[in-house]
């Protein structure tokens, strides 16, 4: 029997699979599924070969907790958005480091999330939730809002997020959302309407331990409009820690993390810097989808994945040795691939072409070779992400332009 300590990962999907691979050399991994079934778009990423056990939590929670106790794990980590609530509950039952399960709901429900942040005295967007589209329209009129965002309360990957400027667009968005099973495998009983925020969009990634927060990387996000009128991610640029807006953004994010009860572990926060100041879009109490340890180590000397493991299982020693805010040694751009038509994914050809770009650092693809693609409308229909890193920002920009040309040829 191996003497390596046991680490419990809940729903090690997507970036959580990367966490599992980083942890596998040092820990025996026990995996827990928070649902009887996992969405096919994510299930393929699960590194099942790394687990000494793979347990299903629903319907037999007590048995699973008893079995986990026999493994005597050092930590329970929510490895993706899917696993936040179950990980909170399991860690609490086992007496391990985590976040209060009584507050799990406000870390998942996007309406309750903003209500909690507002109750803490922080500025937030106006919002309303209902199963009645006419009530949503009435709220929009009473609030005097030209544009609103309509989306599910509980989903991921920009799933069914619509920007609406007319009553017809609100009705169409609600029709797409209400009654649908979302990516979290839950039925959308209501739609969430929020004030459309004007300003620059930022992504702030962090790791917390005992209520102290370390900022690992910050990105400014750029979007473009898809063929069906939805706003989709174009690219994100790594922000210099000397950016004049950064102190205000980070102070706001720390307040949001406190309000949401993010005491331990990673967080991925999206916000808009409006004319009135920062306003939250949402916070996920999990690893960022931008997590790329090799690239981030090169750019900042630190990465969210390794610091998450340190938080839960390493005694926090690496965190304690770090400054509260990262430094940037090299600029970076994370480019979201955009498919424009249906075709078998030319993964090998695309990878070879990308590798010739001067600023190319790495790529992470969501689709296998020849897997069917469809036009990109959200993060989950994007074929993948490409990291560009170079000391000269102009080399990054020229590599980005060349990348988009490749897309037009291949995607």
N, C-alpha and C positions, 0 to 999 in steps of 0.2 A: 504494500500500500504506500502510495506517495505521501511524503511528509509535507508537501506544499500546502499552504493554507487554502481554504475554500472561499471562493467569492461567488455570490449569487447575483446573476444578472437577470433583470426582468425585461422581457421583450427586446432582445439584442438584434434589432432590425436596423437596416440602413446604416447610419453612423454608429449605432450600437454594435454592429458587427465589427467595425474597426476597433472599438473599445475592447471587444472580446479578443481580438487578435493581439492587441497590445498586452493584455493581461495574461494570456495563456501561458507564456513562458514562466511566469512567477507563481501563478495560482491555478488550482483546480477549479474549473468553472461549472457551476450548477445553473441551469437555465430554467426560468419560470415563464410560462405563457399566461398573460392576463386574460386571454379570451380562448374560447374553445377552438376558434378558427382565426387565422390571421389573413389580412388582405393579400391577394396574390401578388400585387404590385410590390409588396414589401417582403413577403415570405421567402422569396427566392434568395434574399440577401442573408438569411439566417445561417450562421456557420455551425451547423449541427455537429460537425465532426470534432469540434473543440470541447463539447460538453460531456462531463461524466454522468450527467442526468439531465433530462428535459421533462419538466413537470407542467401540468395544466392546473392552474389555480382555481378557476370557477367551479362551483358545485362540490368541491372537496378541499376547501380552504384549510380546515383544521388539520386534515391528514397531511397536506403539503407542508404546513408550518411545523408539524411534529417531525416530519421527515427531514426538513431543513435543519431543525434543531440538532438532529443526530449528526449532521455534517459539521456542526460547530463553526459556521461561517464567520469570517472576520467582518464582512460587510454585505449589504444588499444595495444594489445600485439600479435606479431606473435607467435602462439603456436606450430608451426611446420615448417619444411622446406617449405611445400606447401604454407604457408601463408605469407611469407616474403614480397613479392612485394605488395600484397593487403593491408597488415597491414601498410606498409610504406605510401602508398597512402592515406588510410583512416585517419591515424593519422595526416598527413599533412593537409588534407582538414578540419579536425576538430580542428586544432591548438593545438594538443596534442603532448606530448613527443614522439620522434621516431627518425628514421634515414632518411636522405635525399632521397626521392623517385627518384631523378635524378640519384642516384648511385645504385639503386636496382639491375640493370642489372649486375653490376660487383660483386655483392654479390650472384648471382645465376649462371651466366655463368662461367664455370670453366676455359675457355680460357681467357676471359676478366679479370677474377680474378687475374691470374698470371701476365697478362700484366700490370695491375694496380700496383701490388706489385713490379714488376721489375721497373716500371716507378718511383717508390718512392726510388729507389736505393738499394733495397734489392735483395739478391741472389735468383734466381728461376731456375727451370728446364727448359731445352729447350723444345719447343712445336710447334705443327703444327696442323691445322685443315682443313679438306677437305671432300667433298662428293665423291672424286675420290680416290679409294684405291691405284691406281698406283702412284698418286701424293704423297700419304703418304709414299709409299715404296721408292720413289725417295728422299724424304726428309730424311728418315732414313739413306739411303746410303750416302747422302751428309754430314749429320751430323756425320757419322762414329759411329753410335750407335749400339751396339750388341743387347741390350734388350730395348724395349719400352713398355709403357702402352698404351693400346687403350681402350677408354671408351666414353660414351655419354657426350655431353656438359652439360647436365642438367638432373640429375637424383638423386637418393638417395639410401642409404642402400647397397652400393657396387654393385649396379645393373649393370650387363654387363661390369665389369671391367676385362680386360684380360692383362696378361703379355705375351709378344710375343718376341721370339728369332729368328724366321725364317719368310721368306716371306709368307709361307703357313699359319703360325699362324696369321699374320697380316691380310691376306685376310679372314680367317675364322672369326676373331674378327669383322672386318668391316661388313661382311655379317650378323653377329648376331645383329649388332647395327643399321646399316643404314635402314631407313624406318620403324623401329619398334616403337610402342608407348611405351614410357618408364614409369617408376613408377610415374612420375609427370604428366602423361596423355598428354604428348606432343610427337610429332613425331620427331625422330632423323633424321634431315636433313643432318647432317655432323657427322663425327667421330673426336674425339680429340686424338691426339697422343702426348705423353710426354716422355721425357727421364726417364728411370727407375733409381730411386735413390737408392743407396746402403747405408745402415746405419740403426740405430735404429729408430723405429717409435714411436712417442710420440703423445699424445692427451692432449691438453690444454683447459680447460674450464674456462670461465671468465664471468663477468658481468661488463658492462660499464655504466657510467652515466656522462653526460656532457663532454665526451671525456676522462674521467679518467677510468682506467681499473683495476679491481680487479681479481686476479687469485683464483678461488675457488677449483680447483683440477687438478692435472696432472697425467697422466697414461703412462706407457711404454707398448707398445702393442706387443704381440707375435702372429704370424700367422702360419698356416700350409697349406699344399697343399691338395686340395680336390681331389676326385676321377677323376674329369674331368680336373685336372691340374690347377685350379684356386686357388689363395691364399685367404684363408678365415680366419676370426678372431678366434683365439684360446682363449687367455685370455689377460687381462690388469692388471698390478700391479700398485697400488697407489704409486707415487714417493715421496720419502722423500723431504721436502723443503730444506734439507741440501745437496741434490744431487749436486755435483760440476758443472754439466752441466746446472743446472736449470737457473741461471742468464742469460746466453747467450740465451737460448731458449726463456725465457720470454721477453727479450729485442726485439728479432726478432718478436715474436707474437704481441707485442704492436705495432711495426712498421707495421705489416700486418693489424691489426685492424684499425689503422689510415689511411692507404692507401685505405682501402675498405669502409671507412666512417662509421664504426661501432662506433657510438657516444653513443648510449643508448641501453641497453638490453643485453641479453645473447649472447655468441658465443661459438662455438665448433670448435677448430682448430686442424687439423691433419698435422704433419710435420715429416720430416726425418732429423736426425742429421747425416749429411754426413761428410766425411773427410774434406770438405771445409767449413763446418758450417751448420746451420739449413737451410732447404729449405721447402717451403710450399707445401703440397698436396692440401688442400682446407680448407676454413673456412665457416661454416654455421652460419648465424646470428640468431641463435635459441638455444633452450635448447639442452644439450647433451643427446644422447640416454643412457648414463650411469647414468643419473640423478636418484638418489635414496635417498631422503631426510633423512630417518631414518638412513641408513647406513653411509651416509656422515656426518651427525651430530655426529654420534658415532666416526668416524675416524678423522674428522677435526674440528668439532664444528661449521660447516657452510655448507650450501648447495646452489646450483645454483638456485633451484626453489624459495626458500624463498627470496633470494637476488634479483631475477628478479622481484618479486612482490614488493619488497621494492624500487627498481629502478623506476618502473613505477607509483606505487600508494602509496608508503610509505614515500615519501619525501627524500629517500636516507639516512635515519638516520642510518639504520643497516649497510649500506655500509660504511658510514663515520666513524663508530665505529670499523671497521675491518682494520687489516693490509692489505697491498696490496697483500700479498701472504699468503695462508693458512698455518696452522701448522698441523702436523700429530700425533694424539694420539695413533692410532693403525694401523698396516698394513692391506691392503685389496687386494683382487683379484676378479675381475669381469670375470666370466667364461662364454663363449658363448657356448651354447649347440649345439652339432653337431649330426644331424640325419644321419644315414648311410643307411637306407632303407625306403621303403614305408610301412606304417602301421598306424592304428588308434592311435592317440597320447595318451599314457597312463599317462595322467596328474596327476591323483590322486595317482597312484602307485609311480610315479616318485617323486612327492612332498613329500610323506611320507618317501621315502628312503633318499631324500636330507636332510630332517629335522633332520636325525640322524647323519649327519656329524658333527664332533666337531667344525669346524669353520663356519658352516652354519649360515648366517644372514638372507637372504631372497632370493626369486626367483621371477622373472617376466616372465610369459609364454606368447608366442604369439599365441598359439593355444588352443582351447577349448578341453575338454575331448572327446576323440574318433575322433577328427577332423583328416582327412588324412594328413600325413606328406610325404615329399619327401626328398631325400638325400640333405644335406645342401651344397649350392654352393655360398651363399652370406648371408648377415645379415638377409634378409627378409625370407629366408628359414631355418634359425636357429630357433629351437622351443622356445628359450628364453635365459635369462641370469640368472646366479646364483652369488650372492655376498657372498664371504667368508671373514670373519673378525675375527681376533684373535691376541692377543698380541704376540704370538709366531709364527714367519714366518714358522717354520717347521710344525706346526699344519695346517697352510693354505696349504702348499705343500702336506702333506699327505691326507688332505681332497680333494684336487684337483685330486690326483691320484685315490682315491676311487670313485670320481664323474665320471671320465672317464671310470672306470670299470662298473659302473652302466649304463652308456650310451650304452656300448657294449651289455649289457643284455636287455635293454629296448628300445633302439632306433636303 
